[in-house]
Amino acid sequence: MSGTYWRELHAQGLAVPSDRSLHELTVELTAMLGDPDPAVREGLAVPALLTWLDRGVYDDLLGGLGDGMAIGLSAGLGESGTDSVFRRSLSARLLGACLQRGTERALVSPDRVLDWGDRLATWFLREKDLRGFVPGKGRAEAVSHGADALGALAGSTHLGTPELTVVLDVLADRVLLPAEELFSHGEPDRLAAATMLVLHRDLVPLSVLEPWVARIAAQAGVRATYDGRDPYLVRGNAEAFLRALYLQLALGTRPPAVRSDLLLVVVEALRSTNPDHLRAPGEDYAGTRRGPARG
C-alpha cells in the first residue's frame, strides 16, 4: 500500500482498519521497518506497531509477532554500511516492546522468552554495523536498540540469577568488542540503563558484580599497545560505559539493593583507570605526594 494509506490511518488515530486483515497489515509494517526513508520506518511503521501493542491489539498474537521480530534480527546480519541495519535495529526495538508487553500481561511462555533472549543476544554480539546515524537516512542505533531490548528482557520474571548474569555478560561483551569507531550516539548511557534494569531485579549478588566490573575496568585501563592499535580506541567504550554506570548508580531515583557497595566498586574502577585525571593536589603520576620544593 502507498504511504498515503498509512498517513491517513495515522491521521485517524491509528484505529485498526477493517478493510484488510491484521496479518496483512503486520506483514507490511514489518517490511517497512527496513525502509531507508526514516519518514516511513520511524514515522509510520514503528508508531503503528507500538500503538497497537500498547492497545492490546496483538495480545493474542504476541508470540507470533515477537517471533517475526526475532527473525528480522538476522536480515543481512554481518553486513556493515548497508541499509539492512535499519530492519535489524528496529526489529530489536520491537522485540523489546513485545518482551515488555509480555511481562506486563503475562502473555509469553518462559521458553519463548528465553528463546527470544538467546536470539537477541546472538544478534547483539554479531552485529557489525554500529552506526548511530546515517546521513540522509536517519538513525540506525543498533547498539542502543539492542541494549533497550536486553533491558526489557531483564524485566521478565522468567529470568532468574543465572539468566540475568548472562545478560550482564552480553552487555559487557558488547562494550569490550573491538571497534573501528567509538560509540558516539549515547550508546554507553543506554547500555548502562539496561544494566540498571538487571540490577533492579535485586537477584545478582555483589560477588558476581565485582569481577564483572573488573573485567570492564581492565580494558578501560589500557594506556599503550604494541600492536599498532590506537589505545584510546581500545579503551574508550569501556571508559564511557563505566562513567555512564556511575552516573546512573549515583543519580538514579530507584536505587537497587546493591547500590552503595557497587557504587564503591565502580568509583574504585574509575579511579584506577583515570590516574592522570583523578590525582589529588600534590600527587605525582605514581600517586605519591610530592614534598615542598627546595631552593
Backbone as CSV, one residue per row, in Angstrom:
resi,resn,N_x,N_y,N_z,CA_x,CA_y,CA_z,C_x,C_y,C_z
1,MET,0.846,-1.189,0.000,0.000,0.000,0.000,0.885,1.244,0.000
2,SER,0.364,2.336,-0.447,1.133,3.574,-0.512,1.260,4.202,0.874
3,GLY,2.250,5.140,0.975,2.403,5.856,2.226,1.168,6.653,2.571
4,THR,0.409,7.031,1.545,-0.813,7.802,1.787,-1.784,7.029,2.675
5,TYR,-1.880,5.726,2.447,-2.779,4.878,3.236,-2.419,4.965,4.717
6,TRP,-1.116,4.849,5.001,-0.685,4.830,6.399,-0.749,6.215,7.016
7,ARG,-0.476,7.245,6.232,-0.599,8.604,6.776,-2.052,8.911,7.130
8,GLU,-2.973,8.454,6.313,-4.389,8.659,6.620,-4.788,7.888,7.873
9,LEU,-4.238,6.699,8.000,-4.528,5.893,9.189,-4.013,6.586,10.444
10,HIS,-2.826,7.162,10.364,-2.290,7.924,11.499,-3.184,9.116,11.817
11,ALA,-3.632,9.797,10.778,-4.482,10.976,10.983,-5.793,10.608,11.661
12,GLN,-6.242,9.369,11.494,-7.494,8.903,12.089,-7.277,8.262,13.462
13,GLY,-6.067,8.387,14.015,-5.811,7.876,15.353,-5.347,6.433,15.409
14,LEU,-4.968,5.870,14.270,-4.451,4.507,14.195,-5.450,3.449,14.682
15,ALA,-6.706,3.680,14.412,-7.685,2.604,14.617,-7.380,1.484,13.637
16,VAL,-7.487,0.241,14.083,-7.184,-0.885,13.200,-8.218,-0.926,12.083
17,PRO,-7.802,-0.834,10.817,-8.768,-0.796,9.715,-9.463,-2.137,9.528
18,SER,-10.651,-2.077,9.005,-11.438,-3.298,8.796,-11.370,-3.789,7.355
19,ASP,-10.712,-3.030,6.474,-10.685,-3.418,5.064,-9.569,-4.399,4.738
20,ARG,-8.684,-4.668,5.712,-7.578,-5.605,5.497,-7.354,-6.404,6.769
21,SER,-6.800,-7.590,6.628,-6.559,-8.427,7.807,-5.383,-7.874,8.612
22,LEU,-5.406,-8.157,9.915,-4.312,-7.722,10.768,-3.002,-8.361,10.322
23,HIS,-3.081,-9.602,9.883,-1.875,-10.291,9.401,-1.270,-9.541,8.220
24,GLU,-2.090,-9.172,7.257,-1.596,-8.464,6.080,-0.997,-7.118,6.467
25,LEU,-1.656,-6.415,7.353,-1.153,-5.121,7.801,0.190,-5.267,8.518
26,THR,0.290,-6.296,9.355,1.521,-6.503,10.126,2.685,-6.874,9.223
27,VAL,2.430,-7.710,8.232,3.486,-8.070,7.275,4.013,-6.819,6.582
28,GLU,3.101,-5.943,6.183,3.525,-4.721,5.503,4.296,-3.797,6.440
29,LEU,3.810,-3.634,7.654,4.512,-2.783,8.608,5.897,-3.340,8.931
30,THR,5.993,-4.642,9.045,7.291,-5.261,9.341,8.278,-4.998,8.214
31,ALA,7.829,-5.102,6.978,8.702,-4.796,5.841,9.127,-3.339,5.845
32,MET,8.239,-2.463,6.283,8.536,-1.027,6.319,9.611,-0.688,7.339
33,LEU,9.857,-1.567,8.301,10.905,-1.315,9.286,12.278,-1.214,8.624
34,GLY,12.432,-1.795,7.468,13.715,-1.759,6.771,13.796,-0.689,5.708
35,ASP,12.795,0.170,5.611,12.801,1.204,4.574,13.898,2.232,4.868
36,PRO,14.692,2.610,3.872,15.750,3.596,4.111,15.234,5.002,4.388
37,ASP,13.954,5.237,4.152,13.363,6.541,4.424,12.880,6.575,5.873
38,PRO,13.472,7.426,6.720,13.060,7.445,8.127,11.611,7.859,8.321
39,ALA,11.054,8.616,7.361,9.656,9.013,7.486,8.734,7.809,7.363
40,VAL,9.193,6.770,6.665,8.398,5.553,6.507,8.575,4.636,7.712
41,ARG,9.826,4.303,8.010,10.046,3.298,9.065,9.773,3.860,10.464
42,GLU,10.235,5.097,10.748,10.061,5.654,12.083,8.843,6.558,12.201
43,GLY,8.434,7.121,11.090,7.277,7.995,11.139,5.958,7.268,10.985
44,LEU,5.984,6.102,10.314,4.742,5.374,10.060,4.729,3.985,10.696
45,ALA,5.748,3.165,10.385,5.706,1.758,10.807,5.867,1.589,12.318
46,VAL,6.905,2.186,12.882,7.161,1.984,14.308,6.016,2.494,15.179
47,PRO,5.512,3.732,14.954,4.398,4.193,15.795,3.153,3.313,15.689
48,ALA,2.871,2.811,14.495,1.691,1.962,14.330,1.846,0.672,15.133
49,LEU,2.991,0.012,15.006,3.196,-1.246,15.714,3.215,-1.037,17.229
50,LEU,3.885,0.015,17.688,3.936,0.269,19.130,2.570,0.651,19.688
51,THR,1.813,1.419,18.928,0.477,1.812,19.384,-0.430,0.596,19.491
52,TRP,-0.394,-0.265,18.506,-1.250,-1.454,18.539,-0.812,-2.420,19.635
53,LEU,0.499,-2.488,19.883,0.965,-3.291,21.016,0.409,-2.741,22.319
54,ASP,0.513,-1.433,22.493,0.073,-0.795,23.735,-1.434,-0.924,23.934
55,ARG,-2.188,-0.932,22.845,-3.646,-1.047,22.944,-4.128,-2.487,23.071
56,GLY,-3.205,-3.427,23.036,-3.587,-4.827,23.198,-4.040,-5.513,21.925
57,VAL,-3.861,-4.859,20.787,-4.290,-5.453,19.517,-3.588,-6.786,19.274
58,TYR,-2.335,-6.880,19.722,-1.546,-8.088,19.460,-1.505,-9.044,20.651
59,ASP,-2.265,-8.797,21.681,-2.128,-9.617,22.879,-2.310,-11.106,22.605
60,ASP,-3.256,-11.463,21.762,-3.482,-12.880,21.461,-2.507,-13.411,20.422
61,LEU,-1.723,-12.522,19.834,-0.796,-12.896,18.760,0.631,-12.495,19.090
62,LEU,0.884,-12.213,20.359,2.167,-11.625,20.733,3.338,-12.560,20.431
63,GLY,3.137,-13.855,20.644,4.205,-14.798,20.362,4.614,-14.768,18.904
64,GLY,3.634,-14.735,18.021,3.938,-14.698,16.595,4.610,-13.399,16.183
65,LEU,4.146,-12.280,16.747,4.755,-11.000,16.417,6.213,-10.975,16.875
66,GLY,6.462,-11.422,18.101,7.834,-11.447,18.595,8.721,-12.378,17.786
67,ASP,8.170,-13.526,17.369,8.947,-14.441,16.528,9.340,-13.762,15.219
68,GLY,8.408,-12.996,14.652,8.708,-12.285,13.409,9.812,-11.260,13.610
69,MET,9.785,-10.554,14.730,10.833,-9.577,15.003,12.171,-10.276,15.246
70,ALA,12.148,-11.429,15.900,13.385,-12.179,16.116,13.991,-12.612,14.787
71,ILE,13.149,-12.984,13.835,13.643,-13.343,12.502,14.299,-12.130,11.844
72,GLY,13.711,-10.953,12.052,14.259,-9.739,11.462,15.655,-9.401,11.939
73,LEU,16.054,-9.921,13.093,17.397,-9.667,13.599,18.484,-10.240,12.698
74,SER,18.157,-11.235,11.918,19.158,-11.890,11.066,19.171,-11.354,9.643
75,ALA,18.317,-10.394,9.324,18.240,-9.866,7.959,19.516,-9.090,7.620
76,GLY,20.352,-9.678,6.786,21.594,-9.025,6.395,22.654,-9.004,7.479
77,LEU,22.506,-9.834,8.498,23.463,-9.828,9.606,24.868,-10.129,9.087
78,GLY,25.825,-9.335,9.524,27.190,-9.451,9.039,27.568,-8.327,8.091
79,GLU,26.543,-7.664,7.544,26.798,-6.519,6.677,27.087,-5.283,7.514
80,SER,27.810,-4.350,6.924,28.053,-3.072,7.564,28.073,-2.002,6.486
81,GLY,27.399,-0.888,6.776,27.345,0.187,5.801,26.228,0.051,4.799
82,THR,25.321,-0.905,4.999,24.183,-1.088,4.100,22.888,-0.727,4.828
83,ASP,21.819,-0.661,4.042,20.523,-0.297,4.618,19.897,-1.414,5.454
84,SER,20.465,-2.605,5.407,19.855,-3.713,6.158,19.890,-3.471,7.664
85,VAL,20.751,-2.577,8.131,20.838,-2.310,9.564,19.517,-1.785,10.119
86,PHE,18.754,-1.072,9.308,17.514,-0.494,9.823,16.528,-1.582,10.231
87,ARG,16.415,-2.622,9.422,15.496,-3.720,9.754,15.950,-4.432,11.024
88,ARG,17.237,-4.699,11.137,17.720,-5.402,12.327,17.526,-4.556,13.583
89,SER,17.909,-3.294,13.495,17.839,-2.428,14.662,16.413,-2.240,15.158
90,LEU,15.488,-1.977,14.228,14.102,-1.753,14.645,13.406,-3.062,15.010
91,SER,13.868,-4.167,14.471,13.351,-5.462,14.932,13.691,-5.665,16.398
92,ALA,14.917,-5.259,16.787,15.296,-5.345,18.200,14.419,-4.438,19.045
93,ARG,14.166,-3.240,18.547,13.318,-2.307,19.306,11.922,-2.892,19.511
94,LEU,11.354,-3.471,18.472,10.006,-4.033,18.586,10.004,-5.317,19.404
95,LEU,11.061,-6.100,19.310,11.135,-7.305,20.133,11.188,-6.919,21.611
96,GLY,11.910,-5.842,21.928,11.910,-5.359,23.302,10.522,-4.958,23.758
97,ALA,9.757,-4.319,22.868,8.383,-3.929,23.215,7.515,-5.159,23.436
98,CYS,7.729,-6.205,22.641,6.986,-7.458,22.834,7.333,-8.081,24.186
99,LEU,8.609,-8.053,24.543,9.030,-8.599,25.834,8.396,-7.819,26.978
100,GLN,8.386,-6.506,26.866,7.807,-5.688,27.932,6.309,-5.942,28.075
101,ARG,5.597,-5.988,26.945,4.161,-6.262,26.989,3.898,-7.656,27.556
102,GLY,4.717,-8.606,27.145,4.549,-9.966,27.643,4.747,-10.064,29.138
103,THR,5.703,-9.292,29.669,5.944,-9.283,31.110,4.792,-8.619,31.851
104,GLU,4.328,-7.484,31.325,3.250,-6.739,31.994,1.958,-7.550,32.075
105,ARG,1.674,-8.319,31.038,0.391,-9.031,30.965,0.529,-10.546,31.064
106,ALA,1.738,-11.043,31.332,1.976,-12.496,31.434,1.452,-13.220,30.192
107,LEU,1.899,-12.778,29.035,1.364,-13.267,27.767,2.289,-14.239,27.042
108,VAL,3.539,-14.363,27.497,4.529,-15.145,26.761,5.103,-16.222,27.678
109,SER,5.239,-17.418,27.151,5.728,-18.540,27.943,7.205,-18.366,28.277
110,PRO,7.672,-19.001,29.359,9.095,-18.906,29.707,10.007,-19.374,28.582
111,ASP,9.664,-20.478,27.926,10.519,-20.996,26.852,10.659,-19.991,25.713
112,ARG,9.570,-19.327,25.397,9.624,-18.367,24.293,10.438,-17.143,24.682
113,VAL,10.272,-16.670,25.913,11.064,-15.530,26.379,12.552,-15.864,26.311
114,LEU,12.930,-17.031,26.766,14.342,-17.415,26.752,14.847,-17.589,25.322
115,ASP,13.997,-18.085,24.437,14.381,-18.203,23.035,14.622,-16.823,22.422
116,TRP,13.702,-15.905,22.689,13.900,-14.538,22.195,15.183,-13.952,22.764
117,GLY,15.452,-14.214,24.031,16.668,-13.697,24.647,17.920,-14.252,23.987
118,ASP,17.916,-15.543,23.694,19.074,-16.154,23.027,19.305,-15.531,21.656
119,ARG,18.219,-15.344,20.920,18.362,-14.798,19.572,18.770,-13.332,19.619
120,LEU,18.275,-12.626,20.594,18.644,-11.229,20.757,20.127,-11.109,21.109
121,ALA,20.595,-11.912,22.038,21.997,-11.858,22.445,22.922,-12.245,21.302
122,THR,22.547,-13.269,20.553,23.366,-13.702,19.420,23.502,-12.590,18.396
123,TRP,22.374,-11.967,18.048,22.444,-10.848,17.104,23.278,-9.715,17.662
124,PHE,23.066,-9.355,18.919,23.704,-8.187,19.520,25.223,-8.291,19.446
125,LEU,25.759,-9.473,19.665,27.202,-9.651,19.669,27.768,-9.872,18.268
126,ARG,26.912,-10.194,17.309,27.384,-10.385,15.935,27.159,-9.168,15.057
127,GLU,26.410,-8.198,15.557,26.112,-7.008,14.758,27.391,-6.242,14.428
128,LYS,27.609,-5.971,13.142,28.808,-5.273,12.683,28.559,-3.800,12.386
129,ASP,27.325,-3.439,12.133,27.016,-2.062,11.746,26.648,-1.267,12.987
130,LEU,27.601,-0.512,13.482,27.418,0.201,14.752,27.160,1.686,14.544
131,ARG,26.763,2.072,13.336,26.481,3.482,13.089,25.299,3.953,13.932
132,GLY,25.464,5.133,14.530,24.350,5.714,15.262,23.417,6.462,14.344
133,PHE,23.978,7.102,13.329,23.198,7.936,12.425,23.763,7.799,11.023
134,VAL,22.866,7.702,10.052,23.263,7.584,8.650,22.818,8.857,7.930
135,PRO,23.737,9.659,7.435,23.354,10.903,6.760,22.348,10.653,5.636
136,GLY,21.272,11.413,5.659,20.241,11.298,4.641,19.232,10.200,4.893
137,LYS,19.525,9.307,5.844,18.636,8.177,6.093,18.232,8.043,7.563
138,GLY,18.821,8.852,8.414,18.380,8.879,9.801,19.086,7.903,10.720
139,ARG,18.455,7.661,11.842,19.057,6.862,12.911,19.124,5.382,12.564
140,ALA,20.266,4.776,12.953,20.404,3.320,12.861,20.349,2.733,14.278
141,GLU,21.318,3.092,15.123,21.267,2.837,16.568,21.052,1.372,16.947
142,ALA,21.761,0.473,16.276,21.602,-0.939,16.599,22.016,-1.242,18.034
143,VAL,23.130,-0.665,18.485,23.590,-0.947,19.844,22.595,-0.413,20.873
144,SER,22.096,0.792,20.652,21.146,1.374,21.602,19.852,0.578,21.661
145,HIS,19.306,0.233,20.501,18.065,-0.538,20.489,18.281,-1.932,21.056
146,GLY,19.447,-2.513,20.799,19.738,-3.815,21.381,19.835,-3.747,22.894
147,ALA,20.472,-2.694,23.400,20.569,-2.527,24.851,19.190,-2.360,25.463
148,ASP,18.340,-1.563,24.833,16.975,-1.374,25.349,16.227,-2.705,25.408
149,ALA,16.392,-3.510,24.361,15.693,-4.796,24.320,16.208,-5.741,25.394
150,LEU,17.510,-5.732,25.633,18.062,-6.569,26.697,17.572,-6.092,28.058
151,GLY,17.392,-4.788,28.207,16.818,-4.280,29.443,15.396,-4.777,29.643
152,ALA,14.612,-4.791,28.553,13.249,-5.324,28.638,13.268,-6.809,28.968
153,LEU,14.214,-7.532,28.390,14.361,-8.955,28.700,14.647,-9.152,30.185
154,ALA,15.516,-8.301,30.737,15.879,-8.435,32.154,14.684,-8.231,33.078
155,GLY,13.673,-7.517,32.607,12.494,-7.301,33.426,11.567,-8.493,33.518
156,SER,11.801,-9.510,32.699,10.924,-10.681,32.712,11.149,-11.520,33.959
157,THR,10.060,-11.895,34.589,10.155,-12.744,35.775,10.587,-14.165,35.423
158,HIS,10.652,-14.472,34.137,11.116,-15.791,33.717,12.639,-15.903,33.774
159,LEU,13.314,-14.797,34.051,14.764,-14.812,34.186,15.134,-14.779,35.655
160,GLY,15.970,-15.721,36.056,16.491,-15.739,37.416,17.938,-15.279,37.431
161,THR,18.625,-15.548,38.536,20.001,-15.084,38.683,20.921,-15.570,37.568
162,PRO,20.884,-16.847,37.173,21.799,-17.290,36.103,21.554,-16.552,34.778
163,GLU,20.283,-16.401,34.420,19.977,-15.736,33.148,20.323,-14.246,33.192
164,LEU,20.077,-13.608,34.316,20.417,-12.186,34.440,21.928,-11.984,34.396
165,THR,22.664,-12.928,34.950,24.127,-12.857,34.863,24.584,-12.939,33.418
166,VAL,23.922,-13.774,32.631,24.253,-13.866,31.209,23.964,-12.543,30.507
167,VAL,22.838,-11.906,30.848,22.517,-10.610,30.240,23.626,-9.603,30.538
168,LEU,24.100,-9.567,31.777,25.203,-8.677,32.124,26.445,-8.986,31.305
169,ASP,26.732,-10.256,31.126,27.914,-10.641,30.346,27.772,-10.222,28.884
170,VAL,26.572,-10.336,28.350,26.351,-9.913,26.963,26.566,-8.410,26.831
171,LEU,26.065,-7.638,27.778,26.265,-6.188,27.748,27.755,-5.847,27.837
172,ALA,28.467,-6.519,28.730,29.904,-6.271,28.855,30.644,-6.674,27.582
173,ASP,30.279,-7.811,27.023,30.934,-8.260,25.793,30.777,-7.241,24.675
174,ARG,29.575,-6.643,24.571,29.349,-5.645,23.521,30.238,-4.419,23.743
175,VAL,30.395,-4.029,25.011,31.268,-2.896,25.336,32.717,-3.198,24.969
176,LEU,33.141,-4.434,25.182,34.550,-4.790,25.056,34.944,-5.286,23.665
177,LEU,33.984,-5.527,22.793,34.323,-5.994,21.460,35.149,-4.952,20.713
178,PRO,36.110,-5.398,19.894,36.900,-4.442,19.109,36.001,-3.564,18.252
179,ALA,36.345,-2.294,18.164,35.529,-1.349,17.408,36.428,-0.487,16.535
180,GLU,35.925,-0.157,15.350,36.669,0.734,14.458,36.400,2.195,14.784
181,GLU,35.269,2.450,15.437,34.939,3.788,15.899,34.303,3.682,17.276
182,LEU,34.523,4.689,18.099,33.936,4.683,19.426,32.455,5.035,19.361
183,PHE,31.696,4.559,20.344,30.295,4.924,20.458,30.191,6.454,20.567
184,SER,29.252,7.024,19.834,29.148,8.486,19.828,27.710,8.989,19.802
185,HIS,26.738,8.089,19.965,25.335,8.492,19.913,24.572,8.012,21.154
186,GLY,25.218,8.131,22.310,24.542,7.802,23.560,24.508,6.337,23.917
187,GLU,25.248,5.493,23.175,25.199,4.061,23.463,25.642,3.702,24.879
188,PRO,26.712,4.312,25.432,27.089,3.949,26.808,25.967,4.180,27.810
189,ASP,25.202,5.254,27.628,24.095,5.517,28.547,22.998,4.468,28.422
190,ARG,22.725,4.037,27.203,21.680,3.026,27.001,22.151,1.661,27.524
191,LEU,23.424,1.346,27.358,23.968,0.104,27.899,23.942,0.136,29.427
192,ALA,24.252,1.288,30.002,24.194,1.415,31.458,22.762,1.331,31.960
193,ALA,21.819,1.907,31.214,20.409,1.820,31.608,19.929,0.377,31.603
194,ALA,20.360,-0.392,30.608,19.998,-1.813,30.575,20.605,-2.547,31.763
195,THR,21.831,-2.193,32.111,22.473,-2.784,33.287,21.664,-2.493,34.548
196,MET,21.180,-1.275,34.666,20.386,-0.913,35.840,19.106,-1.748,35.919
197,LEU,18.514,-2.061,34.788,17.304,-2.879,34.808,17.603,-4.293,35.298
198,VAL,18.802,-4.787,35.012,19.221,-6.063,35.602,19.374,-5.901,37.116
199,LEU,20.047,-4.841,37.525,20.299,-4.626,38.954,19.017,-4.427,39.740
200,HIS,18.021,-3.812,39.111,16.752,-3.566,39.806,16.008,-4.846,40.160
201,ARG,16.388,-5.961,39.532,15.762,-7.233,39.911,16.263,-7.697,41.282
202,ASP,17.372,-7.139,41.751,17.938,-7.481,43.066,18.188,-8.975,43.223
203,LEU,18.682,-9.593,42.155,18.956,-11.029,42.174,20.427,-11.359,41.930
204,VAL,21.186,-10.418,41.372,22.591,-10.674,41.076,23.437,-10.136,42.227
205,PRO,24.191,-10.994,42.908,24.932,-10.565,44.102,26.196,-9.782,43.753
206,LEU,26.702,-9.068,44.744,27.915,-8.285,44.559,29.098,-9.179,44.200
207,SER,29.089,-10.419,44.674,30.186,-11.340,44.366,30.288,-11.622,42.869
208,VAL,29.194,-11.452,42.143,29.200,-11.582,40.688,29.522,-10.241,40.034
209,LEU,29.022,-9.165,40.610,29.174,-7.841,40.009,30.603,-7.319,40.106
210,GLU,31.306,-7.624,41.187,32.676,-7.109,41.335,33.599,-7.591,40.219
211,PRO,33.679,-8.890,39.929,34.545,-9.307,38.811,34.026,-8.841,37.462
212,TRP,32.715,-8.648,37.351,32.145,-8.127,36.107,32.656,-6.711,35.849
213,VAL,32.628,-5.863,36.869,33.168,-4.500,36.732,34.671,-4.559,36.468
214,ALA,35.375,-5.453,37.146,36.827,-5.551,36.986,37.208,-5.905,35.552
215,ARG,36.402,-6.746,34.909,36.689,-7.127,33.516,36.597,-5.918,32.599
216,ILE,35.603,-5.072,32.830,35.457,-3.864,32.017,36.563,-2.872,32.341
217,ALA,36.893,-2.754,33.637,37.927,-1.811,34.050,39.290,-2.200,33.493
218,ALA,39.535,-3.496,33.341,40.825,-3.928,32.803,41.052,-3.362,31.404
219,GLN,39.988,-3.330,30.605,40.131,-2.763,29.259,40.128,-1.242,29.307
220,ALA,39.348,-0.666,30.211,39.324,0.791,30.335,40.671,1.333,30.782
221,GLY,41.502,0.506,31.409,42.788,0.957,31.910,43.927,0.842,30.921
222,VAL,43.660,0.334,29.719,44.725,0.189,28.719,45.282,1.561,28.362
223,ARG,46.583,1.726,28.458,47.192,3.006,28.145,48.177,2.932,26.980
224,ALA,48.620,1.773,26.631,49.535,1.648,25.497,49.397,0.254,24.910
225,THR,49.523,0.151,23.607,49.534,-1.142,22.946,50.761,-1.197,22.046
226,TYR,51.163,-2.390,21.713,52.362,-2.564,20.898,52.031,-3.323,19.617
227,ASP,50.768,-3.250,19.226,50.348,-3.927,18.002,49.843,-2.938,16.960
228,GLY,50.135,-1.666,17.152,49.748,-0.667,16.162,48.356,-0.110,16.353
229,ARG,47.598,-0.599,17.354,46.238,-0.107,17.563,46.239,1.165,18.394
230,ASP,45.261,2.018,18.129,45.074,3.231,18.918,44.594,2.817,20.305
231,PRO,45.364,3.113,21.370,44.942,2.658,22.708,43.614,3.260,23.148
232,TYR,43.323,4.488,22.715,42.053,5.070,23.123,40.889,4.358,22.440
233,LEU,41.116,3.887,21.221,40.073,3.126,20.547,39.831,1.802,21.262
234,VAL,40.848,1.280,21.909,40.711,0.035,22.666,39.930,0.269,23.949
235,ARG,40.239,1.364,24.650,39.678,1.551,25.988,38.474,2.492,26.049
236,GLY,38.245,3.259,24.977,37.282,4.351,25.046,35.868,3.931,25.386
237,ASN,35.366,2.867,24.769,33.993,2.447,25.047,33.838,1.953,26.478
238,ALA,34.860,1.256,26.971,34.798,0.769,28.354,34.822,1.931,29.342
239,GLU,35.665,2.929,29.078,35.701,4.109,29.944,34.346,4.811,29.970
240,ALA,33.779,5.017,28.794,32.498,5.726,28.705,31.396,4.957,29.412
241,PHE,31.427,3.641,29.319,30.399,2.834,29.978,30.506,2.946,31.498
242,LEU,31.715,2.865,32.030,31.881,2.963,33.478,31.404,4.313,33.993
243,ARG,31.674,5.374,33.259,31.198,6.695,33.672,29.671,6.752,33.649
244,ALA,29.076,6.188,32.597,27.616,6.193,32.496,26.988,5.373,33.615
245,LEU,27.589,4.240,33.942,27.060,3.400,35.013,27.177,4.123,36.358
246,TYR,28.290,4.809,36.574,28.437,5.581,37.806,27.331,6.622,37.935
247,LEU,27.063,7.368,36.865,26.034,8.395,36.919,24.677,7.809,37.264
248,GLN,24.343,6.672,36.674,23.025,6.104,36.920,22.919,5.524,38.319
249,LEU,24.014,4.977,38.825,24.002,4.490,40.207,23.920,5.651,41.191
250,ALA,24.653,6.728,40.893,24.725,7.855,41.823,23.475,8.721,41.797
251,LEU,22.890,8.892,40.618,21.797,9.851,40.477,20.433,9.216,40.259
252,GLY,20.382,7.922,40.043,19.107,7.271,39.776,18.155,7.384,40.956
253,THR,16.890,7.551,40.645,15.882,7.725,41.704,15.349,6.400,42.231
254,ARG,15.738,5.292,41.595,15.283,3.981,42.046,16.510,3.097,42.271
255,PRO,17.166,3.228,43.413,18.419,2.509,43.619,18.203,1.018,43.843
256,PRO,19.041,0.176,43.235,18.972,-1.262,43.530,19.549,-1.546,44.907
257,ALA,19.323,-2.740,45.396,19.773,-3.078,46.745,21.290,-3.013,46.880
258,VAL,22.024,-3.283,45.797,23.488,-3.300,45.867,24.091,-1.923,45.604
259,ARG,23.262,-0.902,45.516,23.750,0.398,45.060,24.983,0.884,45.825
260,SER,24.929,0.937,47.130,26.016,1.524,47.912,27.330,0.783,47.692
261,ASP,27.284,-0.543,47.795,28.504,-1.331,47.630,29.003,-1.279,46.192
262,LEU,28.092,-1.381,45.243,28.508,-1.372,43.848,29.058,-0.010,43.446
263,LEU,28.497,1.038,44.005,28.993,2.381,43.702,30.459,2.510,44.117
264,LEU,30.810,1.951,45.257,32.204,1.979,45.688,33.089,1.207,44.719
265,VAL,32.599,0.093,44.229,33.361,-0.713,43.277,33.598,0.075,41.984
266,VAL,32.552,0.728,41.491,32.672,1.484,40.240,33.567,2.710,40.438
267,VAL,33.454,3.373,41.592,34.322,4.523,41.873,35.782,4.092,41.864
268,GLU,36.085,2.971,42.485,37.457,2.488,42.503,37.931,2.142,41.091
269,ALA,37.031,1.573,40.281,37.393,1.271,38.899,37.699,2.549,38.126
270,LEU,36.916,3.583,38.354,37.155,4.867,37.677,38.464,5.493,38.151
271,ARG,38.741,5.405,39.446,39.994,5.961,39.950,41.193,5.230,39.359
272,SER,41.119,3.931,39.306,42.261,3.150,38.838,42.486,3.292,37.335
273,THR,41.424,3.602,36.599,41.561,3.712,35.142,41.737,5.149,34.672
274,ASN,41.681,6.098,35.596,41.880,7.510,35.246,42.895,8.151,36.189
275,PRO,44.075,7.553,36.351,45.019,8.072,37.344,45.509,9.479,37.022
276,ASP,45.604,9.816,35.756,46.122,11.134,35.393,45.140,12.250,35.707
277,HIS,43.858,11.925,35.696,42.838,12.959,35.857,42.299,13.049,37.284
278,LEU,42.541,12.035,38.095,41.958,11.999,39.435,43.019,12.051,40.520
279,ARG,44.176,12.612,40.196,45.226,12.762,41.215,44.854,13.866,42.196
280,ALA,45.168,13.655,43.450,44.979,14.701,44.458,46.038,15.783,44.267
281,PRO,45.753,17.009,44.673,46.760,18.073,44.574,48.045,17.668,45.272
282,GLY,49.156,17.822,44.574,50.441,17.494,45.168,50.917,16.087,44.883
283,GLU,50.064,15.235,44.276,50.473,13.875,43.956,51.163,13.846,42.606
284,ASP,52.130,12.937,42.467,52.742,12.751,41.155,52.014,11.638,40.426
285,TYR,52.516,11.244,39.275,51.823,10.254,38.453,51.792,8.883,39.103
286,ALA,52.667,8.639,40.048,52.668,7.344,40.743,51.734,7.340,41.933
287,GLY,51.122,8.498,42.220,50.176,8.556,43.326,50.821,8.881,44.653
288,THR,52.127,9.240,44.661,52.791,9.601,45.903,52.839,11.118,46.020
289,ARG,52.776,11.593,47.255,52.714,13.035,47.488,54.112,13.640,47.391
290,ARG,54.176,14.726,46.626,55.455,15.417,46.480,55.705,16.315,47.686
291,GLY,56.940,16.384,48.083,57.336,17.265,49.172,57.490,18.695,48.688
292,PRO,57.732,19.627,49.609,57.912,21.014,49.210,59.167,21.194,48.375
293,ALA,59.075,22.087,47.429,60.230,22.352,46.563,61.342,22.975,47.398
294,ARG,62.566,22.599,47.074,63.728,23.127,47.786,64.520,24.060,46.860
295,GLY,64.896,25.196,47.411,65.629,26.151,46.625,67.124,25.895,46.694
